[in-house]
């Protein structure tokens, strides 16, 4: 349990793919015009990342080093194809049309391939799956937060429900590319401030215990 919590903290806070590593910016900025889109893309990446880490860890000892990258891509592409077909079958009129081309592009998402090469290929299946889940969760939370802020300020809604009254001025730029960059920068700065503040508090608490 302690190891699971440590992995979650690593993926969500310490090495958040969006706010810390600044990876996967193409889907991050392109699809986060609403909270639903951000959540949908994030969950898709989470499922692919978790399962690909698990499968790659299982076959890591039987795949020759010379072809490991192509083998990883085949595994990832297969999972992405399954996710794409599921979304097309169940959510075609809503989520699938909104995400469009960015679902197949998960195959070349540097977060997934990077975790496969750096972690899954060197650790056991359970650790690899937990690591993939934690990184995917961090990505999902980041995209959902980004989409929620842009949707709220741009259209006054949140997950499709009206939150702000019609009299509240809507900032349409938030639903466009410049708004995405602006909100991402603000959230990254806020995330960094909170993370650094907690690190300083933890360091002070440890120093106080040593002095005592």
C-alpha positions as a LaTeX table, in Angstrom:
\begin{tabular}{lrrr}
\hline
Residue & $x$ (\AA) & $y$ (\AA) & $z$ (\AA) \\
\hline
Unk1 & 0.00 & 0.00 & 0.00 \\
Unk2 & 2.84 & 2.37 & 0.85 \\
Unk3 & 4.49 & 1.59 & $-2.48$ \\
Unk4 & 1.22 & 2.29 & $-4.32$ \\
Unk5 & 0.84 & 5.67 & $-2.62$ \\
Unk6 & 4.45 & 6.52 & $-3.42$ \\
Unk7 & 3.87 & 5.68 & $-7.08$ \\
Unk8 & 0.71 & 7.82 & $-7.14$ \\
Unk9 & 2.56 & 10.76 & $-5.63$ \\
Unk10 & 5.32 & 10.32 & $-8.17$ \\
Unk11 & 2.97 & 10.31 & $-11.18$ \\
Unk12 & 0.46 & 12.89 & $-10.00$ \\
Unk13 & 2.71 & 15.39 & $-8.21$ \\
Unk14 & 6.46 & 14.81 & $-8.42$ \\
Unk15 & 6.68 & 13.93 & $-12.12$ \\
Unk16 & 3.30 & 15.01 & $-13.48$ \\
Unk17 & 3.51 & 14.49 & $-17.26$ \\
Unk18 & 1.85 & 17.82 & $-18.06$ \\
Unk19 & 2.76 & 20.27 & $-15.31$ \\
Unk20 & 6.27 & 18.99 & $-14.52$ \\
Unk21 & 7.65 & 17.06 & $-17.50$ \\
Unk22 & 5.68 & 19.13 & $-20.06$ \\
Unk23 & 5.02 & 16.08 & $-22.26$ \\
Unk24 & 2.16 & 15.35 & $-24.62$ \\
Unk25 & 1.43 & 19.01 & $-25.31$ \\
Unk26 & $-0.29$ & 18.37 & $-28.65$ \\
Unk27 & $-3.42$ & 16.67 & $-27.23$ \\
Unk28 & $-3.16$ & 18.72 & $-24.06$ \\
Unk29 & $-3.73$ & 22.00 & $-25.90$ \\
Unk30 & $-5.86$ & 20.69 & $-28.75$ \\
Unk31 & $-8.65$ & 18.78 & $-27.02$ \\
Unk32 & $-9.03$ & 20.57 & $-23.71$ \\
Unk33 & $-11.73$ & 23.01 & $-24.82$ \\
Unk34 & $-14.04$ & 21.30 & $-22.33$ \\
Unk35 & $-13.74$ & 19.24 & $-19.17$ \\
Unk36 & $-15.39$ & 16.24 & $-20.84$ \\
Unk37 & $-12.85$ & 16.25 & $-23.67$ \\
Unk38 & $-9.97$ & 16.52 & $-21.24$ \\
Unk39 & $-11.33$ & 13.71 & $-19.11$ \\
Unk40 & $-12.00$ & 11.50 & $-22.13$ \\
Unk41 & $-8.52$ & 11.94 & $-23.57$ \\
Unk42 & $-6.92$ & 11.52 & $-20.16$ \\
Unk43 & $-8.76$ & 8.28 & $-19.42$ \\
Unk44 & $-7.89$ & 6.93 & $-22.86$ \\
Unk45 & $-4.20$ & 7.58 & $-22.22$ \\
Unk46 & $-4.50$ & 6.14 & $-18.70$ \\
Unk47 & $-5.91$ & 2.83 & $-19.98$ \\
Unk48 & $-3.34$ & 2.55 & $-22.78$ \\
Unk49 & $-0.46$ & 3.51 & $-20.49$ \\
Unk50 & $-1.43$ & 1.05 & $-17.75$ \\
Unk51 & $-2.01$ & $-1.90$ & $-20.08$ \\
Unk52 & 1.00 & $-1.19$ & $-22.29$ \\
Unk53 & 3.29 & $-0.99$ & $-19.26$ \\
Unk54 & 1.89 & $-4.28$ & $-18.00$ \\
Unk55 & 2.24 & $-6.10$ & $-21.33$ \\
Unk56 & 5.68 & $-4.70$ & $-22.09$ \\
Unk57 & 6.89 & $-5.76$ & $-18.65$ \\
Unk58 & 5.57 & $-9.27$ & $-19.26$ \\
Unk59 & 7.43 & $-9.68$ & $-22.58$ \\
Unk60 & 10.53 & $-7.67$ & $-21.73$ \\
Unk61 & 12.71 & $-10.76$ & $-21.27$ \\
Unk62 & 11.74 & $-12.45$ & $-24.52$ \\
Unk63 & 11.95 & $-9.44$ & $-26.86$ \\
Unk64 & 15.48 & $-8.89$ & $-28.26$ \\
Unk65 & 16.99 & $-5.48$ & $-27.54$ \\
Unk66 & 17.38 & $-4.71$ & $-31.26$ \\
Unk67 & 13.63 & $-4.77$ & $-31.88$ \\
Unk68 & 12.30 & $-3.68$ & $-28.50$ \\
Unk69 & 11.15 & $-0.22$ & $-29.68$ \\
Unk70 & 9.19 & $-1.58$ & $-32.69$ \\
Unk71 & 7.74 & $-4.27$ & $-30.42$ \\
Unk72 & 6.66 & $-1.64$ & $-27.88$ \\
Unk73 & 5.03 & 0.42 & $-30.63$ \\
Unk74 & 3.08 & $-2.60$ & $-31.90$ \\
Unk75 & 1.74 & $-3.27$ & $-28.41$ \\
Unk76 & 0.80 & 0.37 & $-27.89$ \\
Unk77 & $-0.77$ & 0.67 & $-31.35$ \\
Unk78 & $-2.90$ & $-2.42$ & $-30.74$ \\
Unk79 & $-4.24$ & $-1.02$ & $-27.48$ \\
Unk80 & $-4.91$ & 2.38 & $-29.05$ \\
Unk81 & $-6.83$ & 0.73 & $-31.88$ \\
Unk82 & $-9.04$ & $-1.08$ & $-29.37$ \\
Unk83 & $-9.70$ & 2.15 & $-27.46$ \\
Unk84 & $-10.45$ & 3.98 & $-30.72$ \\
Unk85 & $-12.98$ & 1.31 & $-31.74$ \\
Unk86 & $-14.65$ & 1.35 & $-28.31$ \\
Unk87 & $-15.03$ & 5.14 & $-28.35$ \\
Unk88 & $-16.31$ & 5.05 & $-31.92$ \\
Unk89 & $-18.90$ & 2.40 & $-31.02$ \\
Unk90 & $-20.12$ & 3.86 & $-27.72$ \\
Unk91 & $-19.48$ & 7.61 & $-27.87$ \\
Unk92 & $-19.42$ & 8.46 & $-31.59$ \\
Unk93 & $-21.79$ & 11.45 & $-31.47$ \\
Unk94 & $-20.15$ & 13.04 & $-28.46$ \\
Unk95 & $-16.64$ & 12.23 & $-27.32$ \\
Unk96 & $-15.31$ & 10.47 & $-30.42$ \\
Unk97 & $-16.10$ & 13.31 & $-32.83$ \\
Unk98 & $-14.59$ & 15.84 & $-30.43$ \\
Unk99 & $-11.32$ & 13.98 & $-29.94$ \\
Unk100 & $-11.12$ & 12.86 & $-33.57$ \\
Unk101 & $-7.57$ & 12.36 & $-34.85$ \\
Unk102 & $-5.98$ & 12.72 & $-31.43$ \\
Unk103 & $-7.03$ & 9.22 & $-30.30$ \\
Unk104 & $-4.88$ & 7.44 & $-32.94$ \\
Unk105 & $-2.06$ & 9.86 & $-32.16$ \\
Unk106 & $-1.82$ & 8.34 & $-28.68$ \\
Unk107 & 0.42 & 5.76 & $-30.38$ \\
Unk108 & 3.20 & 8.32 & $-30.71$ \\
Unk109 & 2.57 & 10.04 & $-27.39$ \\
Unk110 & 5.99 & 10.48 & $-25.82$ \\
Unk111 & 4.60 & 9.81 & $-22.33$ \\
Unk112 & 3.61 & 6.24 & $-23.21$ \\
Unk113 & 6.70 & 5.27 & $-25.18$ \\
Unk114 & 8.95 & 7.00 & $-22.65$ \\
Unk115 & 7.46 & 5.07 & $-19.72$ \\
Unk116 & 7.69 & 1.83 & $-21.70$ \\
Unk117 & 11.39 & 2.32 & $-22.35$ \\
Unk118 & 12.40 & 3.92 & $-19.05$ \\
Unk119 & 10.32 & 1.89 & $-16.59$ \\
Unk120 & 8.20 & $-0.99$ & $-17.92$ \\
Unk121 & 11.10 & $-2.65$ & $-19.73$ \\
Unk122 & 13.13 & $-2.72$ & $-16.50$ \\
Unk123 & 10.59 & $-3.63$ & $-13.80$ \\
Unk124 & 8.09 & $-6.33$ & $-12.90$ \\
Unk125 & 4.50 & $-6.37$ & $-14.18$ \\
Unk126 & 2.84 & $-5.08$ & $-11.00$ \\
Unk127 & 5.24 & $-2.17$ & $-10.52$ \\
Unk128 & 5.02 & $-1.33$ & $-14.21$ \\
Unk129 & 1.21 & $-1.33$ & $-14.19$ \\
Unk130 & 1.07 & 0.85 & $-11.08$ \\
Unk131 & 3.60 & 3.25 & $-12.57$ \\
Unk132 & 1.56 & 3.48 & $-15.78$ \\
Unk133 & $-1.63$ & 4.06 & $-13.82$ \\
Unk134 & $-0.08$ & 6.82 & $-11.71$ \\
Unk135 & 1.36 & 8.65 & $-14.72$ \\
Unk136 & $-1.93$ & 8.26 & $-16.57$ \\
Unk137 & $-3.83$ & 9.57 & $-13.58$ \\
Unk138 & $-1.58$ & 12.61 & $-13.39$ \\
Unk139 & $-2.14$ & 13.25 & $-17.10$ \\
Unk140 & $-5.91$ & 12.80 & $-16.72$ \\
Unk141 & $-6.18$ & 15.19 & $-13.79$ \\
Unk142 & $-4.10$ & 17.80 & $-15.61$ \\
Unk143 & $-6.17$ & 17.63 & $-18.81$ \\
Unk144 & $-9.45$ & 17.66 & $-16.90$ \\
Unk145 & $-8.38$ & 20.70 & $-14.86$ \\
Unk146 & $-7.23$ & 22.52 & $-17.99$ \\
Unk147 & $-10.44$ & 21.70 & $-19.84$ \\
Unk148 & $-12.60$ & 22.68 & $-16.87$ \\
Unk149 & $-11.01$ & 26.14 & $-16.56$ \\
Unk150 & $-11.23$ & 26.81 & $-20.30$ \\
Unk151 & $-14.84$ & 25.62 & $-20.50$ \\
Unk152 & $-15.93$ & 27.59 & $-17.44$ \\
Unk153 & $-14.35$ & 30.85 & $-18.56$ \\
Unk154 & $-15.11$ & 30.38 & $-22.25$ \\
Unk155 & $-18.73$ & 29.22 & $-22.16$ \\
Unk156 & $-19.82$ & 29.42 & $-18.53$ \\
Unk157 & $-20.44$ & 25.67 & $-18.28$ \\
Unk158 & $-18.76$ & 22.75 & $-16.58$ \\
Unk159 & $-19.17$ & 19.21 & $-17.92$ \\
Unk160 & $-21.99$ & 20.63 & $-20.04$ \\
Unk161 & $-23.93$ & 22.08 & $-17.10$ \\
Unk162 & $-24.45$ & 25.85 & $-16.89$ \\
Unk163 & $-22.52$ & 27.26 & $-13.94$ \\
Unk164 & $-22.10$ & 30.97 & $-14.63$ \\
Unk165 & $-25.16$ & 33.14 & $-15.34$ \\
Unk166 & $-25.70$ & 34.58 & $-18.81$ \\
Unk167 & $-24.83$ & 38.03 & $-17.47$ \\
Unk168 & $-21.31$ & 36.84 & $-16.71$ \\
Unk169 & $-18.99$ & 37.85 & $-19.58$ \\
Unk170 & $-17.66$ & 34.87 & $-21.54$ \\
Unk171 & $-14.02$ & 34.91 & $-22.61$ \\
Unk172 & $-14.21$ & 33.21 & $-26.00$ \\
Unk173 & $-10.43$ & 33.32 & $-26.35$ \\
Unk174 & $-10.25$ & 30.56 & $-23.72$ \\
Unk175 & $-11.77$ & 28.14 & $-26.24$ \\
Unk176 & $-9.09$ & 29.04 & $-28.81$ \\
Unk177 & $-5.40$ & 28.15 & $-29.01$ \\
Unk178 & $-4.10$ & 31.31 & $-27.23$ \\
Unk179 & $-6.44$ & 30.61 & $-24.32$ \\
Unk180 & $-5.07$ & 27.10 & $-24.04$ \\
Unk181 & $-1.50$ & 28.35 & $-23.75$ \\
Unk182 & $-2.53$ & 31.02 & $-21.26$ \\
Unk183 & $-4.45$ & 28.66 & $-18.95$ \\
Unk184 & $-1.72$ & 26.01 & $-19.20$ \\
Unk185 & 0.91 & 28.53 & $-18.14$ \\
Unk186 & $-1.16$ & 29.72 & $-15.18$ \\
Unk187 & $-1.89$ & 26.17 & $-14.00$ \\
Unk188 & 1.75 & 25.13 & $-14.38$ \\
Unk189 & 2.88 & 28.12 & $-12.31$ \\
Unk190 & 0.25 & 27.41 & $-9.64$ \\
Unk191 & 1.15 & 23.71 & $-9.56$ \\
Unk192 & 4.85 & 24.50 & $-9.26$ \\
Unk193 & 4.21 & 27.01 & $-6.45$ \\
Unk194 & 2.13 & 24.55 & $-4.42$ \\
Unk195 & 4.60 & 21.70 & $-4.98$ \\
Unk196 & 7.60 & 23.83 & $-3.98$ \\
Unk197 & 5.72 & 25.14 & $-0.94$ \\
Unk198 & 4.99 & 21.60 & 0.26 \\
Unk199 & 8.60 & 20.57 & $-0.34$ \\
Unk200 & 9.82 & 23.49 & 1.77 \\
Unk201 & 7.35 & 22.68 & 4.56 \\
Unk202 & 8.43 & 19.03 & 4.54 \\
Unk203 & 12.09 & 20.03 & 4.65 \\
Unk204 & 11.46 & 22.38 & 7.58 \\
Unk205 & 9.54 & 19.68 & 9.44 \\
Unk206 & 12.39 & 17.19 & 8.93 \\
Unk207 & 14.95 & 19.79 & 10.04 \\
Unk208 & 12.92 & 20.47 & 13.15 \\
Unk209 & 12.79 & 16.78 & 14.05 \\
Unk210 & 16.56 & 16.44 & 13.59 \\
Unk211 & 17.19 & 19.49 & 15.76 \\
Unk212 & 14.87 & 18.11 & 18.44 \\
\hline
\end{tabular}
